Structure formats: C-alpha cells, structure tokens
Amino acid sequence: MKLKEKIRAISLRKLGKSYSEIRKKIKVSKGTLSLWLRDIKLTPEQERELYVERRQRNAYRLAKFNQRKRIKRTKKIIEKAKREILLNLKNPLFLSGLMLYWSEGDKSDEREVVKFSNSDPAMIKFIMRWFRDICKVPEKKFRIGLHIHKLHCREDVEEYWSKLTNISLIQFHKTQIKPTSLRHRRNRLYNGTCAIRIGNKDLFRRIKGWKLGFLEKMNIKIKEKDMPL
C-alpha cells in the first residue's frame, strides 16, 4: 500500500476536496481512493461547497454541449440556405425581399431574432408578403411593436397597422410613446414606426445563409466576421 499517498489523500479529503480533485494530485484508482477515504466524514459546510461546485461543473458542461449543438445546427441551416439561393435567383419577390431585409432588418447574431422596422406602409406590407410567401412564417409567430411620438399619437394607430399587416391586435406589444421634441411637426398622415418581430432563430440563420449564398454567387469575397449579415 502506498502509505505516503494514502496519508496525503486523507489530508486533502479532510480539507473538503472532492475525489476528482484528489485524483488529480494523487495517481491512484477510484476504487483504491474510495477504500482509503471511506471513514472520512465531511462537515455539513464542506458537503454544501462540494454540492455547489458539482452543480456548477454540470451546468458548465451542459452549456458547452448546447453550444456545440447550436453551432452544428447553425452551420447546417446556413449551408442548406446557401444552396437554396440558386433556386431563387429568378424570383423577384425572393430577391427584392432579401435585399430589403438585408438593408433594414435586424442583423444581431447575439439575439438571432428576425426583426424589421419601418414607418413606410408600403415597405411593411411588402416585407409581410415576403415573410409569408417566401419565409413561410406561421401567423402565430408574428409580433408587432409600434413606436410613435406623443404628438402623433392617436387611438386608431394600432388598428391602422393591424389592418395593414393583417395581424390581430392580440399579437401587438404595448405601443411605445416617445416624447416629442420641438423640431417635430404634426403630420396627420404619420402613423409611427412599425416593428415586425419573429422569434425564430432558425429563420434568422436561414436568411443569413441566403445572404452568404448571394455573395458567393456574385463572386463577392468577404470574411463573414467582417460583415454583419
């Protein structure tokens, strides 16, 4: 029996070290270590500390696993979308909608939310058609948020955008009313800014793949990390 190693293992255990921590310092099998330490009792405080550490390690491992899974899924969706662009180069609705979203839509990889904001009713109506006909977004996935200056706030603003987008008021967030500065003039035709939000990460990745596929088709070489897509 390795007496020196056993004495050290017992000493470390009494300090509240876990079996895995002890085995990193002492090269011994788990079975032998269990035999050496079976009579060593930890204090309630030491047990709590080991429990917390174990929870943290498990949470970290799960987070890393989910991260690898997400990266793999994202790459798969993007690569498939890049191939889809070749089938839609002659589709005016597909291309014009993609260019419009590329220009005005949300591009944050951190949020991965499909979001488009504009005050032009024609643009909103067009992008809604793109979302429905090209992206095949289910109606229940749409959420609408309105931003309007207090000067232009009217009771019928929400109804106006609901009718224009054909989205139920139930799917509207609370309208954000902004203070009006002196430079703003009253415009009876102004209905604020309409923000369309779709909480679908896979669609965000798919749209990103379409953009990258379009760049490749146009032979435009740029590093993905250098351009918010």
Helices and strands as residue ranges (DSSP letters): H 3-14, H 19-25, H 30-37, H 44-84, G 85-87, H 92-104, E 114-118, H 121-133, G 139-141, E 142-149, G 150-152, H 157-165, G 169-171, E 176-178, E 193-198, H 201-217, G 224-226
